[in-house]
Amino acid sequence: MSTQTSDWKTTPVGTIDTRATKPKPWWVKVLSARATQILILDVVLFIFFTVLTGGLFASLPSIQSLLLTGTEALLLALGLTMLLGAGVFDLSLGANLVLSSVVGATVMKAIVQPTLTGEPTGSLGGGITAGAIAAIATGAIFGLVNGLLIAYARMNALIATLGTLGIGMGLAYIISGGADLGGLPVEIQSGFGLAALGPIPLPTIIALLVAAVLYFIVRYTRFGMRTLAIGSSRPSAERVGIKVKQHLLRLAITAGALAGVAGLISIAHFAGTSINGHANDALNAVTAAVIGGTLLEGGRISILGTVWGTALAVILQGGLVMIGVSSYFQLMAVGIVLIIAVGLDGISYRRRQRS
C-alpha cells in the first residue's frame, strides 16, 4: 500500500488523519472561551480590590451597589451586542437612556403631584405605570428613528447615531429645563429601585433575565441566526432571502427599548433623573460588548461575554473609586482596557483570515 508522509508519521492513503479532527476535551473548550477568561479576570480583580480595601470591597452593601451600577450598563451593553452582531454600531444609547428617564419622570410627576405634606395627589399606581410605559416607549421610538436612518435611509451608523445622540441630549435638556427632575414618588424607589430579592437587587434580576432571553434567542432561534448572517455578510444575507432592512429595524427598536428600561431603572434608583450621571454609559457598553467577545465587524455575539465584560468595567471603576483613584484615571483605565480588547480582537481576526 502506498503511503503519504508527514513530518513525523506516515499515514496510509485513504484513511482519515484523526489528529486534526479529534475533539478537544470539554474543559479545554470552556477555559479557552472568551467569556470564561473574562470571568476569571473578574474574580482576580475582585479579590485584588478586596485585599486593597481590607475586605470592604466584598461587603454586602458594596456588592449591591456594584450590581445596581452595573444593571443599567448591562442593559445598554446587551442592546449594543445585538446590534454589533449585525454589524451596526450605536453611539446614542447613553443619550437614549437620559431622554427616556426625563420623559418617564416628567409623565410621573404630571400624574402624581406631591403636596406640602409630602402626600401624593392623583393615582400613585397609575402615575408610576404611565411613567414606566413612557420611559420604555421613548427608548423604543428613539431606536426606531435610528433604525429608519440606518436601515432605510442607508446612513452610516456612526454618523446617524452621533446625530441622534446630540438630538436626544438636547431634547432631554429642553424638557427638564437643564436641571435634574426630583420629587418622584418614593414608592418607585422603595418598591423597585432599591428593592431586592434576597441579596440581589430587583433591577439586576430583570437585567439578568433579559440576558438569558437574548442568550436563548442568539443560540436557538432564526432571529439570532439571521442577525449573525447579516453581520457576517449583508449582501449574502439579502441573496438568501433575509429581509435585512426589517431585521435591522427590529434590532434597533430592541436596543432602544432596553435603553428605555435602563432609563426607568435610573429614575427608580435615584427617585429622580441624573442627566449628567450617564456620561460614560456608552463607553462602558462598548467596553463590555467588545471585551466579552462580540466582534465590531459583526458575525459573532457573546451574551455571556457581555455580562462578564460589564462586570469587569464595573469592578474596575468601583474598585478604583474605593482605593481613592481620581475619576480621570478611572476613565483612562476603562479606555485602555477597551483599546487592548479591540487590538486583541484584530489580531485574532487576522489569524482566522490567514488560516
C-alpha positions in Angstrom: 0.0 0.0 0.0 1.4 3.4 -0.9 1.8 6.0 1.8 1.9 9.8 2.1 4.4 11.1 4.6 4.1 13.9 7.2 6.9 15.5 9.2 6.7 12.9 11.9 4.5 10.0 11.0 3.2 8.1 7.9 -0.5 7.7 7.3 -1.9 5.2 4.8 -3.6 6.7 1.8 -7.4 6.5 2.0 -7.5 6.8 5.8 -8.6 9.8 7.8 -6.0 11.5 10.0 -7.9 11.9 13.2 -5.2 14.1 14.8 -6.7 17.2 13.3 -10.4 16.2 13.8 -10.2 14.8 17.4 -12.5 16.9 19.5 -11.0 18.9 22.4 -11.9 18.0 25.9 -14.9 20.0 27.3 -12.8 21.7 29.9 -10.3 22.9 27.3 -13.2 24.5 25.3 -14.6 26.1 28.5 -11.3 27.6 29.5 -10.5 28.8 26.0 -13.8 30.6 25.7 -13.6 34.4 25.9 -16.5 34.6 28.4 -14.6 32.2 30.8 -11.4 34.2 30.5 -13.2 37.4 31.4 -15.0 35.8 34.3 -11.6 34.6 35.7 -10.3 38.2 35.3 -13.4 39.5 37.1 -12.6 37.2 40.0 -9.0 38.2 40.1 -9.8 41.9 40.1 -12.5 41.4 42.8 -10.0 39.6 45.1 -7.4 42.3 44.3 -9.6 45.2 45.3 -11.0 43.3 48.3 -7.4 42.9 49.7 -6.5 46.5 49.0 -9.7 47.8 50.8 -9.3 45.4 53.8 -12.4 43.4 52.8 -14.7 46.5 52.4 -15.0 45.9 48.6 -16.5 42.4 49.3 -19.1 43.7 51.8 -22.8 43.2 51.0 -23.6 46.9 50.6 -20.6 47.3 48.3 -21.6 44.3 46.2 -25.2 45.5 45.9 -24.0 49.0 44.9 -21.9 47.4 42.2 -24.8 45.3 41.0 -27.1 48.4 40.8 -24.4 50.4 38.9 -23.9 47.5 36.5 -27.6 46.9 35.8 -28.0 50.0 33.6 -24.7 49.4 31.9 -25.6 45.8 31.2 -28.9 46.6 29.6 -27.2 49.1 27.2 -24.4 46.6 26.5 -26.9 43.8 25.7 -28.7 46.1 23.2 -25.4 47.1 21.6 -24.2 43.5 21.5 -27.2 42.5 19.4 -26.6 45.5 17.0 -22.9 44.7 16.7 -23.8 41.1 15.9 -25.4 42.5 12.7 -22.5 44.9 12.1 -24.2 48.0 13.4 -22.7 50.4 15.9 -24.7 52.8 18.1 -23.3 55.8 19.8 -26.6 57.1 21.1 -27.6 54.6 23.7 -26.5 56.8 26.6 -28.5 59.7 25.3 -31.4 57.4 24.8 -31.3 56.4 28.5 -31.1 60.0 29.6 -34.1 61.1 27.4 -36.1 58.1 28.4 -35.6 58.8 32.1 -36.5 62.5 31.7 -39.7 61.7 29.7 -40.7 59.0 32.2 -40.0 61.3 35.2 -42.0 64.1 33.6 -45.0 61.9 33.0 -44.8 60.5 36.5 -44.7 64.0 38.1 -47.6 65.2 35.9 -49.9 62.5 37.3 -48.6 62.1 40.8 -48.2 65.6 42.3 -46.6 65.8 45.8 -48.3 68.1 48.3 -46.7 70.3 51.0 -47.3 67.5 53.5 -45.5 65.0 51.2 -48.6 63.0 50.4 -49.0 62.5 46.7 -52.2 63.5 44.8 -53.6 61.7 41.9 -53.2 58.0 41.1 -50.0 56.7 42.6 -50.1 53.3 40.8 -51.4 54.9 37.6 -48.7 57.6 37.6 -45.8 55.1 38.2 -47.2 52.8 35.5 -47.6 55.6 33.0 -44.1 56.9 33.7 -42.7 53.4 33.2 -44.5 53.0 29.9 -43.4 56.4 28.8 -39.8 55.7 29.5 -39.7 52.4 27.7 -41.8 53.7 24.7 -39.4 56.7 24.4 -36.5 54.4 24.2 -38.2 52.2 21.6 -39.1 55.3 19.5 -35.6 56.5 19.7 -34.4 53.2 18.5 -37.0 53.3 15.7 -35.6 56.6 14.5 -32.0 55.1 14.5 -33.3 52.0 12.6 -35.0 54.1 9.9 -31.9 56.2 9.4 -29.5 53.2 9.3 -31.6 50.5 7.5 -33.9 52.5 5.2 -32.0 55.8 4.7 -28.8 53.8 4.4 -26.9 56.3 6.5 -23.6 55.4 8.1 -24.5 54.0 11.6 -21.8 56.1 13.3 -22.9 59.3 11.7 -26.6 58.6 12.2 -26.3 57.7 15.9 -23.9 60.6 16.6 -26.6 62.9 15.2 -29.4 61.3 17.3 -27.1 61.4 20.4 -27.0 65.2 20.1 -30.7 65.5 19.4 -31.6 63.2 22.3 -29.4 65.1 24.8 -30.8 68.4 23.5 -34.4 67.2 24.0 -33.6 66.0 27.5 -32.2 69.4 28.5 -35.2 71.2 26.9 -37.8 69.0 28.6 -36.1 69.1 32.0 -35.1 72.8 31.8 -31.5 71.8 32.1 -31.9 70.5 35.7 -32.5 67.1 37.2 -36.1 66.3 38.0 -36.8 65.2 41.5 -39.8 64.8 43.8 -40.9 61.5 42.3 -42.9 59.1 44.5 -40.6 57.4 47.0 -42.6 54.2 46.3 -40.8 53.7 43.0 -37.5 53.7 44.8 -38.5 51.6 47.8 -40.7 49.2 45.8 -38.4 48.7 42.8 -35.2 50.8 42.5 -33.7 49.7 45.8 -35.8 46.6 46.3 -34.0 43.2 46.5 -34.8 39.6 46.2 -32.6 38.2 48.8 -29.2 39.9 48.4 -29.7 40.6 44.7 -31.3 44.0 43.7 -34.6 43.5 41.8 -33.4 45.7 38.8 -30.3 43.4 38.4 -32.6 40.3 38.3 -34.5 41.9 35.5 -31.4 42.7 33.5 -30.1 39.1 34.0 -33.5 37.7 32.8 -33.1 39.9 29.7 -29.6 38.5 29.2 -31.0 34.9 29.5 -33.7 35.6 26.9 -31.2 37.1 24.4 -28.8 34.2 25.0 -31.6 31.8 24.0 -32.6 34.0 21.0 -29.0 34.1 19.7 -28.3 30.4 20.2 -31.6 28.7 19.3 -33.8 30.9 17.1 -34.0 32.1 13.5 -33.8 35.7 14.7 -30.4 35.1 16.2 -29.2 33.1 13.1 -30.3 35.9 10.8 -28.6 38.5 13.0 -25.3 36.7 12.7 -25.8 36.1 9.0 -26.3 39.9 8.4 -23.2 40.7 10.4 -21.1 38.1 8.5 -22.2 39.3 5.1 -25.1 41.6 4.4 -25.1 41.0 0.6 -25.1 37.2 1.2 -28.0 37.6 3.7 -30.0 39.5 1.2 -29.4 36.9 -1.5 -30.7 34.1 0.6 -33.9 36.0 1.3 -33.4 37.6 4.7 -35.3 40.9 5.0 -32.3 42.8 6.1 -33.9 46.2 6.5 -36.8 44.9 8.6 -34.4 42.9 10.7 -32.1 45.8 11.4 -35.1 47.9 12.3 -36.2 45.3 14.9 -32.7 45.2 16.4 -32.6 49.0 16.7 -36.0 49.1 18.4 -35.0 46.3 20.8 -31.8 48.1 21.7 -33.7 51.4 22.2 -36.4 49.7 24.4 -33.6 48.2 26.5 -32.2 51.8 26.9 -35.7 52.9 27.9 -35.8 50.1 30.6 -32.3 51.4 31.8 -33.8 54.9 32.0 -36.7 53.6 34.1 -34.2 51.9 36.4 -32.2 55.0 36.7 -35.1 57.2 37.9 -36.3 54.3 40.2 -32.8 54.1 41.7 -32.5 57.8 42.5 -36.2 58.8 42.7 -35.3 61.4 40.0 -33.2 61.9 37.0 -29.4 62.0 36.7 -28.8 63.8 33.4 -25.1 64.3 33.9 -24.5 60.9 35.6 -24.5 58.8 32.4 -21.6 60.4 30.5 -19.7 57.2 30.5 -22.5 54.8 29.7 -21.7 54.5 26.0 -18.1 53.8 26.8 -19.0 51.1 29.3 -21.4 49.5 26.9 -18.9 49.3 24.1 -16.2 48.1 26.5 -18.5 45.3 27.9 -19.5 44.1 24.5 -16.1 44.1 22.9 -14.2 42.7 25.8 -16.8 39.9 26.0 -16.0 38.7 22.5 -18.6 40.3 20.3 -17.0 41.4 17.0 -17.1 45.0 16.0 -17.2 43.8 12.4 -20.3 41.7 13.1 -21.0 38.0 12.8 -20.2 36.9 16.3 -22.2 37.5 19.5 -21.3 36.5 23.1 -24.1 37.3 25.5 -22.3 35.7 28.4 -19.2 37.6 27.5 -21.1 40.8 27.6 -22.4 40.0 31.1 -18.9 39.3 32.4 -17.5 42.3 30.4 -20.0 44.6 32.1 -18.9 43.1 35.4 -15.2 43.8 34.5 -15.9 47.5 33.7 -18.0 48.0 36.9 -15.5 46.2 39.2 -12.6 48.2 37.7 -14.3 51.5 38.2 -15.8 50.7 41.6 -12.5 49.3 42.9 -10.6 52.4 41.7 -13.2 54.6 43.5 -12.8 52.7 46.7 -9.0 53.0 46.7 -9.2 56.7 46.1 -8.1 56.9 42.4 -9.2 60.0 40.6 -12.2 59.7 38.2 -9.9 60.9 35.4 -7.7 57.8 35.8 -10.8 55.6 36.0 -11.8 56.8 32.5 -8.3 56.2 31.3 -8.3 52.6 32.8 -11.6 51.7 31.0 -10.3 53.3 27.8 -7.0 51.3 28.0 -8.9 48.1 28.5 -11.1 48.8 25.5 -8.1 49.5 23.3 -6.4 46.3 24.4 -9.6 44.3 23.7 -10.0 45.7 20.3 -6.4 45.1 19.5 -6.6 41.5 20.6 -9.7 41.0 18.5 -7.9 42.5 15.5 -5.0 40.1 15.9 -7.4 37.1 16.3 -9.4 38.2 13.2 -6.3 38.4 11.1 -5.2 35.0 12.2 -8.5 33.5 11.3 -8.3 35.2 7.9 -4.9 33.7 7.2 -6.0 30.2 8.3 
